[in-house]
């Protein structure tokens, strides 16, 4: 099939590349000419394991191309995917201006070129319920009628986008058009040959599904974080509690790890957007308001432990940070707990040296020159009063603890991801703080 991808952010480029990998002709559109030229030259604008190989392969096979010309892409394609940003507005709602603008441009092109061919416009961006109708109405302003709008939410995890797209748990397609549903099913059937479902539903249900899934997962994480804080008060171990819960097949093992709060491009934004929409529709999901509040507070839990340890005075102290991205296997720092923690350290007069395997350049956008960027994890430790582990990258899981002790001023670790064993830390002679587990001296 001939496919256009409007927007080459994380979802757009990953989706377009994977569609091309299945033999489709894909043209990706972006208004940023410099970005388009970089992609034409084989440069991926973000870090995503596994994407580079199929990206280069499909460019060389001439199945994947890039342009700034929306008209070129629209005329050449039968299915047009909107993979556009829907950033959080000041009131928490999703900003749909990019989506509506693209719909208007498509309508205008269809009118100017007198397009009669049938096309499918697909909302892959995370959008509030009712957006498909807004897109349809915007396009119809230009008297173009031979199209359908489909809601096809994405469920890609950063760091696993290629495997998630190529072998999805499920595909959700929302439309009232049998023709559109049939074509979309044909497009996706090669991805579900192992039998995972293609779920067809009405547009509104598909739009709600993405917000519901992300918000529920955010709620699980937040519950475990609050439970971890409670465990510390009563002398319980959150790791053991997690195992006791996870073996219940009604609950399952995933998204039960305690830490310093969720971040990223999806959970924070989607939770707030669903809260806002529910209030507007007169059916507030009040539980999510609590989730959002608790998650914000959780990002300071590790800092509060550190602040208390130093008797509420860290002026002149120097701290090493391992991990800046909101999760491993990505360079994404949107809503990352590291930003909140580092800014709090700086606000109280401390200095910071940080290292992340992928997010060093991204960090400079959020933190500027306010911290030192170390060349590697050991370089970050030099003359630091303590180590803060904020992202659970694999390379941090089994370091040389003897070397860490030599480089730190004091053998002190604040582990925001419960990567290390408290018992092992005691054996190595560290004072060790984690989340939901008793402090070990």
Residue pairs with C-beta under 8 A, 6 or more apart in sequence:
1 24
1 25
1 78
1 79
1 186
1 187
2 24
2 25
2 27
2 76
2 77
2 78
2 79
3 16
3 19
3 24
3 25
3 26
3 27
3 77
3 78
3 79
3 80
3 81
3 187
4 26
4 27
4 28
4 29
4 73
4 74
4 76
4 77
4 79
4 80
4 81
5 12
5 13
5 15
5 16
5 19
5 26
5 27
5 28
5 29
5 81
5 83
6 12
6 29
6 70
6 73
6 80
6 81
6 82
6 83
6 84
6 102
7 29
7 30
7 82
7 83
7 84
7 85
7 98
7 125
8 16
8 28
8 29
8 30
8 35
8 36
8 39
8 45
8 66
8 83
9 46
9 83
9 84
9 85
10 46
10 48
10 156
10 158
10 161
10 265
10 332
11 83
11 124
11 125
11 154
11 156
12 28
12 30
12 81
12 83
12 84
12 124
13 28
13 39
13 44
13 45
13 46
13 51
13 55
14 48
14 51
14 156
14 161
14 162
14 165
15 81
15 83
15 124
15 154
15 156
15 165
16 26
16 28
16 64
16 81
16 83
17 26
17 51
17 54
17 55
17 58
17 64
17 162
18 54
18 162
18 165
18 166
19 26
19 187
20 26
20 54
20 58
20 61
20 63
20 64
21 54
21 57
21 58
21 63
21 166
22 190
22 191
23 63
23 190
24 63
24 187
25 63
25 76
26 58
26 63
26 64
26 65
27 65
27 66
27 67
27 72
27 73
27 76
27 77
28 39
28 64
28 65
28 66
28 67
28 73
29 66
29 67
29 68
29 69
29 70
29 73
30 36
30 39
30 66
30 68
31 68
32 68
33 68
35 45
36 66
36 67
36 68
38 45
39 45
39 66
40 59
40 65
40 66
42 55
42 56
42 59
44 51
44 52
44 55
46 330
46 331
46 332
47 330
47 331
47 358
47 359
48 158
48 159
48 161
48 162
48 329
48 330
49 159
49 160
49 162
49 329
50 161
50 162
50 163
51 161
51 162
54 162
55 64
58 64
59 65
67 73
70 102
70 105
70 106
70 109
71 109
71 113
73 80
74 80
74 106
74 109
74 110
74 119
75 109
75 113
75 115
77 119
78 117
78 118
78 119
78 120
78 183
79 119
79 120
79 122
79 183
79 184
79 187
80 106
80 119
80 120
80 121
80 122
81 122
81 124
81 152
82 99
82 102
82 103
82 121
82 122
82 123
82 124
82 125
82 135
83 124
83 125
84 98
84 99
84 102
84 125
85 95
85 98
85 125
86 94
86 95
86 96
86 98
86 99
86 125
86 126
86 127
86 269
86 273
87 94
87 95
87 269
88 94
88 95
88 268
88 269
88 272
88 273
89 95
91 276
92 272
92 273
92 275
92 276
93 128
93 272
93 273
93 276
93 277
93 280
94 126
94 127
94 128
94 269
94 273
94 276
96 127
96 128
96 131
96 134
98 125
99 123
99 125
99 127
99 131
99 134
99 135
100 134
100 135
100 138
103 121
103 134
103 135
103 138
103 139
104 138
104 139
104 141
104 142
106 121
106 139
106 144
107 138
107 139
107 140
107 141
107 142
107 144
108 142
109 115
110 139
110 142
110 144
110 147
111 142
111 143
111 144
115 144
115 146
116 146
117 146
118 146
118 147
118 179
119 146
119 147
120 147
120 148
120 149
120 150
120 180
120 183
120 184
121 135
121 136
121 139
121 147
121 148
121 149
121 150
122 149
122 150
122 151
122 152
122 184
123 131
123 132
123 135
123 149
123 150
123 151
123 152
123 207
124 152
124 153
124 154
126 153
126 154
126 210
126 211
126 214
126 266
126 269
126 270
126 273
127 151
127 207
128 207
128 211
128 273
128 277
129 204
129 207
129 208
129 211
129 277
130 204
130 207
131 151
131 207
132 149
132 150
132 151
132 174
132 203
132 204
132 207
133 149
133 203
135 149
136 149
139 147
139 149
148 175
148 177
148 179
148 180
149 175
149 203
150 173
150 174
150 175
150 177
150 180
150 181
150 184
150 203
151 172
151 173
151 174
151 175
151 203
151 206
151 207
152 171
152 172
152 173
152 174
152 184
152 206
153 172
153 206
153 207
153 209
153 210
154 210
155 164
155 168
155 169
155 170
155 172
155 210
155 213
156 164
156 165
157 164
158 264
158 265
158 327
158 329
158 330
158 332
159 327
159 328
159 329
159 330
160 329
165 191
166 191
167 191
167 194
167 196
168 191
168 192
168 196
169 196
170 196
170 197
170 198
170 199
171 188
171 191
171 192
171 196
171 197
171 198
171 199
172 199
172 201
172 206
172 209
172 210
173 181
173 184
173 185
173 188
173 198
173 199
173 200
173 201
173 206
174 200
174 201
174 202
174 203
174 204
174 205
174 206
174 207
174 209
175 181
175 184
175 200
175 202
175 203
175 206
176 202
176 203
181 200
185 198
185 200
188 198
189 198
192 198
201 209
210 270
211 270
211 273
211 274
211 277
212 274
214 266
214 267
214 270
214 271
215 267
215 270
215 271
215 274
215 285
215 288
215 291
217 255
217 267
218 262
218 267
218 268
218 270
218 271
218 288
218 291
218 295
219 287
219 288
219 291
220 255
220 256
221 255
221 257
221 259
221 261
221 262
221 267
221 295
222 261
222 262
222 291
222 294
222 295
222 298
224 238
224 242
224 255
224 256
224 257
224 258
225 258
225 259
225 260
225 261
225 294
225 295
225 298
225 301
225 435
226 294
226 298
227 238
227 241
227 258
227 436
228 238
228 258
228 435
228 436
228 437
229 301
229 435
229 436
230 236
231 237
231 238
231 241
231 436
231 437
232 436
232 437
232 438
235 438
236 436
237 436
237 437
237 438
238 258
238 418
238 435
238 436
238 437
239 418
239 436
239 437
241 436
242 256
242 257
242 258
245 251
245 256
246 252
246 253
246 256
247 253
257 417
257 418
258 418
258 435
258 436
259 298
259 337
259 416
259 417
259 418
259 435
260 298
260 299
260 301
260 302
260 337
260 341
260 390
260 416
260 417
260 435
261 295
261 296
261 298
261 299
261 301
261 337
262 268
262 295
262 326
262 335
263 326
263 327
263 333
263 334
263 335
263 336
263 337
264 326
264 327
264 330
264 332
264 334
264 335
264 336
265 332
265 334
265 335
267 335
268 292
268 295
268 334
268 335
269 335
271 288
271 291
271 292
271 295
272 292
274 285
274 288
275 284
275 285
275 288
275 289
275 292
278 284
278 285
278 288
298 337
299 337
299 340
299 341
300 340
300 341
300 344
301 435
302 337
302 341
302 388
302 390
302 414
302 416
302 433
302 435
303 340
303 341
303 344
303 345
305 414
305 433
306 314
306 319
306 345
306 386
306 388
306 414
306 433
307 314
307 348
309 386
309 412
309 431
309 433
310 317
310 385
314 345
314 348
314 349
314 350
315 348
315 349
315 350
316 349
316 350
317 349
317 350
317 351
317 385
317 386
318 350
318 351
318 352
318 353
318 383
318 384
318 385
318 409
319 345
319 350
319 351
319 352
319 353
319 384
319 385
319 386
319 387
319 388
320 352
320 353
320 354
320 355
320 374
320 380
320 381
320 382
320 384
320 386
320 387
320 388
320 408
321 338
321 341
321 342
321 352
321 353
321 354
321 355
321 371
321 380
321 387
321 388
321 390
322 354
322 355
322 356
322 377
322 380
322 387
322 388
322 389
322 390
322 391
322 393
322 396
323 338
323 356
323 389
323 390
323 391
323 392
323 393
323 396
323 417
324 333
324 336
324 338
324 354
324 356
324 359
324 360
324 362
324 363
324 390
324 391
325 331
325 332
325 333
325 336
325 338
325 356
325 358
325 359
325 362
325 391
326 332
326 333
326 334
326 335
326 336
326 337
326 338
326 391
327 391
327 392
328 391
328 392
328 393
328 394
329 358
329 393
330 358
330 359
331 356
331 358
331 359
331 361
331 362
332 359
332 362
333 339
333 359
333 362
333 363
333 365
333 366
336 366
337 390
337 416
338 354
338 363
338 390
338 391
339 366
339 367
341 388
341 390
341 416
342 352
342 354
342 367
342 370
342 371
343 367
345 352
346 352
346 370
346 371
351 371
351 372
352 370
352 371
352 372
353 371
353 372
353 373
353 374
353 379
353 380
353 381
353 382
353 384
354 363
354 371
354 372
354 373
354 374
354 380
355 373
355 374
355 375
355 376
355 377
355 379
355 380
356 363
356 391
356 393
357 393
357 395
360 373
363 371
363 373
364 373
374 380
377 395
377 396
377 399
378 403
378 407
381 387
381 404
381 407
381 408
382 407
383 407
383 409
384 407
384 408
384 409
385 408
385 409
385 410
385 412
386 408
386 410
386 412
386 413
386 414
387 404
387 408
387 412
387 413
387 414
388 413
388 414
388 416
389 396
389 413
389 414
389 415
389 416
389 417
389 419
389 420
390 416
390 417
391 417
392 417
392 419
396 419
397 419
401 428
401 430
402 428
404 411
404 413
405 411
405 428
405 429
405 430
410 431
411 428
411 429
411 430
411 431
412 430
412 431
412 432
413 420
413 425
413 430
413 431
413 432
413 433
414 433
415 432
415 433
415 434
415 435
416 434
416 435
417 435
418 434
418 435
418 436
418 437
420 432
420 434
422 432
422 434
422 437
422 438
422 440
423 440
425 432
425 440
426 432
426 440
426 441
430 440
431 439
431 440
431 441
432 439
432 440
433 439
